[in-house]
Amino acid sequence: MKSASNSLWYKNGVFFFLFLGIGSPLMGQKLTEKKKDTLKSKDIDEVIVVGYGKQKKLTLTGAVSTVGPEILEDRPVTNIGRALQGASPGLTITRSSGRPGNENINIEIRGATTANGTVEPLYIIDNVVASQNTFLALNPNDIASISTLRDGGAAAIYGSRAAGGVIIVTTKTGKKGKMQVSYQSSMAVQYPINLPKRVSLLQEAEYANLARANAGLQPEYSSIDMDYIRRGIEYVTDPNNPNRYITYNQKNIPDMILRKSYNMYQNNIDFSGGSEKITFMASVGNLLQDGMIRIGEDNYSRWNYRLNLSAQLNKYITLDLRSSYTSQYQKKAVDGGYGLETGGNGIFRQLYTARQRFPVYTEDGRYYISGTSSIFAYALLKDGGFDRLTQNTLSNVGTITFKNMVKGLELKAIYGRENFDSNENIFRRTVVFYDKGPAIVGRQNNPNSYEVQKRSDIRQNVQFLADYDLKLNKHHFHFMGGFQYEDYRYDLLTARTSNLYVNDNPALGFTGDPKNKTNNQNINTFALQAFFGRFNYNFNEKYIFEATLRRDESSRLAPGANRAKAFPSFSLGWNMQKEDWFKNTLGFINEFKPRLTWAKVGSQTGISYYDFLRSLSSGSDIILGVDRTTYLYQSRIPSPTLAWETIETRNIGVDFGLFNNKLTGSFDYYNKFNKNMLVGINLPGTIGISTPRVNGGELKTWGWEASLQYKGKIGQDFKFSVMANVYDSDNKVIRYDGGKDIIQLGLNRVDVDQNIYNLIEGYSLNTIWGYKTNGYIQTAEQLKNAPSYSNLNNMPGVVPGLGDILYVDQNGDGKISPGGGRLGDRGDLVYLGNTNPRYLFGLNIFMNWKNIDFSLFVQGVGKRNIMPSSELIFPQQQPWYQPLSIHMDYWTPDNPNAAFPRPFLNAGQNNIPSDKWVVNAAYARLKNVQIGYSLSQNDLKGMPINRLRVYITGEDLLTFSRLGVFKGVIDPEQPYNGINYPFSASVALGVNVDF
């Protein structure tokens, strides 16, 4: 349902038409002064939001960066994470998918903190802890500022929650005065980037036959088959079976399934204003994003509602209420349980590397299948059911402030509550397939099933804060103390039924046998309480000292000495520009502040809710008589001595400003030591249950960050601003409970969910190991002198041939092997780099000339190594893996420097991790470019609007990479474990209107 009003004005020979409607794609957005604010020089009296308060930038000693609305608004992005990529030094944001509503955003501050998975930042929204999901779903138009607390000195006030840094979001508030109404609307056209291209069926057949010939096998496609392909014949009746087809499909099945372009709409309306005593800000925002899959369901929508109220009850008491509600609805592409982006029979893998010869339909329009190597993804996506996810988040924060009772004293009580509810309904409809005859020859989703998952999270937060500010001449003291209690409850209820007697409109009761029904409930609870304090002192804002102390107590740890721990920090700063000798000598320097911090912060990552307890699990895989018997058993050994992972951090930095602060910047160098990292105890496999963990590891992380900004103008009308940042982080596993020197061929990684802990002491996390290569075997002489490949990767009997990869015999023993697979006995294995992103950078340029504004944002990574997945490295590793267009550049005697070795069926010798397949994933991406035009006040005379701006903007339009032959096939930011749902570039047209 839509309600709308239209208005038409005639001004200076031009008609102006304005359509305002709820849900329409032409609603407006607040026209802020953000572009102009970006171009103004900010002095060092700027106030920065920090933990439990605010501080003047002049007296700040921690590493804190701030992002304002100018970076976040008017961009065709689906979440805050994407808008922040490259915007803040030390903040690493990656995504692994382009799926609407599920981009798998990963956020990390200052690199790795532990080997037990990513330590997420602590998210604080309006002074209260929030989840990452709530943070990512925020409406960008509601945000006033985002502060990133990067070092321990700034973050230690949050103690055990601060090991991954802290992100503090402050939402907008109303201002006293007449109510302002603002609209924003944009419509974006999106298109996929970095998708592989299939070859023709003829090329595929020729490649398959050549691969089999090189392997000494008969061809897959006979001369008769090749003739049918050349003549374009799609269906031939099998001469040996009249009910069976021999098929030669040449239709482009990815084009049948995937869109070339798809839309996204963003609309926002907000109201703000107030009196001397009460101010308010209310907003409603909507986002609707289509996906690239044209059949079935693939889209995402979000509604954001917010109301912020502030009331001065009397001279002493202020009441602040902030309430928001977010509703997200995702219709996921169904995958039949194979996965959308995985290998095997994953949907995207089918589309691009399954045999093309098999069509979607039979001649009479029924779904066709010929074994598991067919492309049955079309049928699954179109008729395989649905997967619909609804997520609702209600957040409320109430703050009561007492001040003016005692000079310099301020008291606060804060209560926050976040309710998150999700409901996912997954229906796998049985799809039947045919050959030429009338009989059903295959089924997917058999039996059919229907599953309902209901999840409820409740997070409550209570805080009591006291601030006291004291000035004695040039001495400035500030004391802050407080108490915080946090309570969290997670409840997941799952019910599933299979073999339904209907294949449409499912319900949990639609089955005739109770044994087809299952249900499960999972409840986790967590509580944390803390006392904390901060002391600030400065002398004439010249010499600065800060100390914090926080004592945390967590329910995740066993009662006793390990449950509670104190986390201190100290920091120093010196505003040298306030020294007379400095001003007299270096007067053009307006700020020069060295900073030094030391802190200890904690991490609970890797500690489960009840690790210290003996817990029981249930099983039902024992049959007594004719029925399964449910039983209870102890699934793991408890870890009663677990303690916090404690990270010691050190930071040295400097802030500077020159030429009346037209040029400003900062530089920081840091290191982090996790000296009691969680590790698993190695016990014999015969123990039969999961082993406990202890604090027995050590990880070191170090890096640096630099940022620079220049603001200037040329003449009276042209103003500009340039902001750049670059940062780096590296790490090393120092100790992992007594030794970890086993080398895995390929990527040595940690995956907590899959219980994979491939670490190597003395090296960083995520290292790649493989063989050194020296091109291809080109001549008979090279082949004769080539080392033995029989021990290459447990492949006895493998004999290399012309056109195969030539590996380097590092130890000169006449064979290529991994040796004993250990650091001290690694055969011919060499270190090939790691997948950790290095030298990350961002560049923002803002320009304004009269009524025209322009902005450009570039983001990228300077160094990273990845190894593409096996189907991208080498086709025909199995008969059902077909080549892509890039694979047509293969070795022949006439093409000796080809990108790929000779085609060879099951050629394991060419599919081994080596420097041949480790590629440089460094990239620079044009994240956003935008140009806008604002009507002047003269143009707006006589109209019921104060400001009108139209703009065109593009997101992710260009990517420059060094991926070599894989450029345009994979994205340097995405993982390398298969063909993924691609990222999208977009071009949007938008309008901002203020009334």
PyMOL commands that set and color helices and strands:
alter all, ss='L'
color gray80, all
select helices_A, chain A and resi 34-39+57-59+69-72+80-84+132-136+140-142+152-161+201-214+223-231+253-257+347-353+377-383+514-516+576-578+580-585+685-687+752-754+780-785+870-873+885-888+908-910+937-940+964-966
alter helices_A, ss='H'
color red, helices_A
select strands_A, chain A and resi 4-11+14-21+47-50+53-56+64-67+91-94+106-109+122-125+128-130+143-149+166-171+177-192+235-237+245-247+262-274+278-290+299-312+317-332+385-403+409-428+431-434+440-444+449-472+475-498+517-539+543-554+564-574+589-603+616-624+627-634+645-658+663-680+693-714+718-736+746-748+750-751+756-757+767-771+773-776+805-807+829-834+838-849+852-863+865-866+919-920+923-934+947-961+984-994
alter strands_A, ss='S'
color yellow, strands_A
deselect
rebuild
show_as cartoon
